[in-house]
Amino acid sequence: LLCNDHWEICYDLSLQLHNLYVEAEYCNGHFEEVGHAAGVVIKQARSFEDKLRIYATLMKSLAAQNKLHDTMQIGFDVLRELGVQCPSPLPDKSVAARDIMKTSMALKNKSKDEFLNYHEMNEGSMTAAMKFLQILLNSSFIAKQEYLPLIIDQMMKLT
C-alpha cells in the first residue's frame, strides 16, 4: 500500500505504521515477521531514538521465543547507547556488592516522605532506559538471575 520511496516522502507516517505493524505481529505471535519488519525499521530509521520502540518490541518478541540471551544483549546495547552503565558482562562480585551498598546507603537516609516526593522522571532518555531495564528485569528473572540485583540497582540509581 505504500509507495516505493515512502520512507523518504512520508518518514513519520512510515515509521509509525511500521512500529504498529511490528507490534501487531508480536501480539499475534508472528515472531519471524517481527524480526523481518524490525530489521527494516532499524535500517531506515533516521535516529537512534526512532529505533527505541522497535527495539523494545523486538526484545519482547525474542523473550516470548525464549531467546533470552539475545533479548538481554539487545537491551544492554540499547542502554549503552542511552548512556546508562550496563552490568554486562557481570562485574566482580565485590564491585557489584559495593555499588549496591552505595545505593542502599543513599536510600537509607531518605524518609518515606522524601522518597515519595521525588520529582517525576521526565527526561526522555532516562524514561526510555527504565523501560528497557524493565524488559531486562523480566528476562533476567528467567534466564540470568545473577543480573537481577544489578538491574534493580541501576533502576534505583535512575530514579
C-alpha positions, 0 to 999 in steps of 0.5 A: 500500500505504500509507495516505493520511496515512502520512507523518504516522502512520508518518514513519520507516517512510515515509521509509525505504521511500521512500529504498529505493524511490528507490534501487531505481529508480536501480539499475534505471535508472528515472531519471524515477521517481527524480526523481518519488519524490525530489521527494516525499521532499524535500517531506515530509521533516521535516529537512534531514538526512532529505533527505541520502540522497535527495539523494545518490541523486538526484545519482547518478541525474542523473550516470548521465543525464549531467546533470552540471551539475545533479548538481554544483549539487545537491551544492554546495547540499547542502554549503552547507547542511552548512556546508562552503565550496563552490568554486562558482562557481570562485574566482580562480585565485590564491585557489584556488592559495593555499588549496591551498598552505595545505593542502599546507603543513599536510600537509607537516609531518605524518609518515606516522605522524601522518597515519595516526593521525588520529582517525576522522571521526565527526561526522555532518555532516562524514561526510555532506559527504565523501560528497557531495564524493565524488559531486562528485569523480566528476562533476567528473572528467567534466564540470568538471575545473577543480573537481577540485583544489578538491574534493580540497582541501576533502576534505583540509581535512575530514579 
